[in-house]
């Protein structure tokens, strides 16, 4: 069962990514696995990959981020 705090965090991260001026971040997939946040999908640049990770980090400094984004 997913803790409601992590569910709220996931929703907040998805919202932050969807509002990003970097269009690639709007399609990043976000999931929780215990105390880890998993981000995956495709972006066009390494910069976008890093910005997605930093967006997640801004949402919560207390979770482990697994960045599985692929750069095309």
PAZAPA-4460 file (N, C-alpha, C; in steps of 0.05 Angstrom, whole numbers, plus 32768, in hexadecimal, padded with zeros to 4 digits):
% residues 72
    n_x    n_y    n_z   ca_x   ca_y   ca_z    c_x    c_y    c_z   seq   type   mol
   8011   7FE8   8000   8000   8000   8000   8012   8019   8000     1      X     A
   800A   802C   7FF0   801A   8045   7FED   8011   8059   8003     2      X     A
   8024   8063   8012   801E   8077   8026   8013   8090   8019     3      X     A
   7FFE   809C   8025   7FF1   80B3   8019   8005   80CA   8015     4      X     A
   8019   80CC   8027   802D   80E1   8024   803D   80DE   800A     5      X     A
   8043   80C5   8003   8052   80C1   7FEA   803F   80C5   7FD2     6      X     A
   8026   80BF   7FD5   8013   80C3   7FBF   8010   80E1   7FBA     7      X     A
   800E   80F1   7FD0   800D   810E   7FCD   8027   8119   7FC1     8      X     A
   803D   810E   7FC9   8057   8117   7FBE   8058   8111   7FA0     9      X     A
   804F   80F9   7F98   8050   80F2   7F7C   803E   8105   7F6C    10      X     A
   8027   810C   7F76   8015   811F   7F68   8022   813A   7F66    11      X     A
   802F   8143   7F7B   803D   815D   7F7B   8054   815D   7F66    12      X     A
   8063   8148   7F65   8079   8146   7F52   806E   8146   7F35    13      X     A
   8059   8136   7F30   804D   8136   7F16   8044   8152   7F0E    14      X     A
   8038   8160   7F21   802E   817B   7F1B   8046   818E   7F14    15      X     A
   805B   818C   7F24   8073   819D   7F1F   807F   8197   7F04    16      X     A
   8080   817E   7EFD   808B   8177   7EE2   8079   8180   7ECC    17      X     A
   805F   817E   7ED0   804C   8186   7EBB   804C   81A5   7EB6    18      X     A
   8055   81B4   7ECA   8056   81D1   7EC8   8071   81DB   7EBF    19      X     A
   8084   81C9   7EBA   809F   81D0   7EB3   80A0   81DF   7E97    20      X     A
   80B1   81F3   7E95   80B5   81FF   7E7B   80C5   81ED   7E67    21      X     A
   80D1   81D8   7E72   80DF   81C4   7E61   80CA   81AF   7E59    22      X     A
   80C3   81B0   7E3F   80AD   819F   7E36   80B1   8181   7E3B    23      X     A
   80CA   8178   7E39   80CF   815B   7E3D   80C7   8152   7E59    24      X     A
   80C8   8164   7E6D   80C2   815C   7E88   80A4   8157   7E8C    25      X     A
   8094   8161   7E7B   8077   815E   7E7D   806E   8141   7E78    26      X     A
   807E   8131   7E6C   8077   8115   7E66   8085   8101   7E77    27      X     A
   8095   810A   7E8A   80A4   80F9   7E9C   8091   80E9   7EAE    28      X     A
   8095   80CF   7EB0   8084   80BE   7EC1   8090   80BD   7EDD    29      X     A
   807E   80BE   7EF1   8087   80BE   7F0D   8079   80A8   7F1C    30      X     A
   8088   8098   7F2B   807D   8083   7F3C   808B   8082   7F57    31      X     A
   807E   8077   7F6A   808A   8073   7F84   808F   8055   7F89    32      X     A
   80A4   804F   7F97   80AA   8034   7F9F   80B6   8036   7FBB    33      X     A
   80A5   8032   7FCF   80AF   8036   7FEA   80B6   8053   7FEE    34      X     A
   80CF   8058   7FF7   80D7   8074   7FFB   80E7   807F   7FE3    35      X     A
   80E4   8072   7FCC   80F2   807B   7FB4   80DE   8087   7FA0    36      X     A
   80E7   809B   7F92   80D8   80A6   7F7C   80E6   809E   7F62    37      X     A
   80D7   8091   7F51   80E2   8088   7F37   80D8   809A   7F21    38      X     A
   80EB   80A4   7F11   80E3   80B4   7EFA   80EE   80A6   7EE1    39      X     A
   80DC   80A4   7ECD   80E5   8096   7EB4   80D6   80A2   7E9D    40      X     A
   80E0   809B   7E85   80D5   80A5   7E6C   80EC   80AD   7E5B    41      X     A
   80E6   80BF   7E48   80FB   80C8   7E35   80FC   80E7   7E35    42      X     A
   8114   80F1   7E34   8119   810E   7E31   812D   8111   7E1B    43      X     A
   812F   8129   7E10   8141   812D   7DF9   815E   8135   7E01    44      X     A
   8162   813F   7E1A   817C   8148   7E22   8183   813F   7E3E    45      X     A
   819D   813E   7E43   81A6   8137   7E5E   819E   814D   7E71    46      X     A
   819D   8166   7E68   8194   817D   7E78   8177   8178   7E82    47      X     A
   8165   816F   7E70   814A   8169   7E78   8149   8153   7E8C    48      X     A
   815A   813F   7E89   815B   8129   7E9D   8163   8134   7EB8    49      X     A
   8177   8145   7EB9   8180   8150   7ED2   816A   8163   7EDE    50      X     A
   815D   8172   7ECE   8148   8184   7ED8   8130   8175   7EE3    51      X     A
   812A   815E   7ED7   8114   814D   7EE2   811C   8144   7EFE    52      X     A
   8135   813B   7F01   813E   8132   7F1B   813E   8148   7F2F    53      X     A
   8147   8160   7F28   8147   8176   7F3A   812B   817F   7F42    54      X     A
   8118   817D   7F2F   80FC   8183   7F36   80F2   8170   7F4B    55      X     A
   80F9   8157   7F49   80F1   8143   7F5D   80FE   814A   7F78    56      X     A
   8118   8151   7F77   8127   8157   7F8F   811B   816F   7F9D    57      X     A
   8111   8183   7F8E   8105   819B   7F9A   80EB   8193   7FA9    58      X     A
   80DD   817F   7F9E   80C4   8177   7FAB   80C8   8169   7FC5    59      X     A
   80DE   815A   7FC8   80E4   814D   7FE1   8101   8145   7FE2    60      X     A
   810F   814D   7FF6   812B   8146   7FFA   812E   812C   8009    61      X     A
   8118   8121   8012   8119   810A   8024   8115   80EF   8016    62      X     A
   8113   80EF   7FFC   810F   80D6   7FEE   8126   80D0   7FDB    63      X     A
   812A   80B7   7FD5   813E   80AE   7FC2   8132   80B1   7FA6    64      X     A
   8141   80BD   7F94   8138   80C1   7F79   8146   80AD   7F67    65      X     A
   8136   809E   7F58   8141   808C   7F44   813A   8098   7F29    66      X     A
   814E   80A2   7F1B   814A   80B0   7F02   8150   809C   7EEB    67      X     A
   813B   8091   7EDF   813E   807E   7EC9   8136   808A   7EAF    68      X     A
   8138   80A4   7EAD   8131   80B2   7E94   8146   80AB   7E7E    69      X     A
   813D   80A6   7E66   814E   80A1   7E4F   8151   80BB   7E3F    70      X     A
   8169   80C1   7E37   816E   80D8   7E26   8170   80CF   7E09    71      X     A
   815F   80DA   7DF8   815F   80D3   7DDC   8172   80E5   7DCC    72      X     A
***
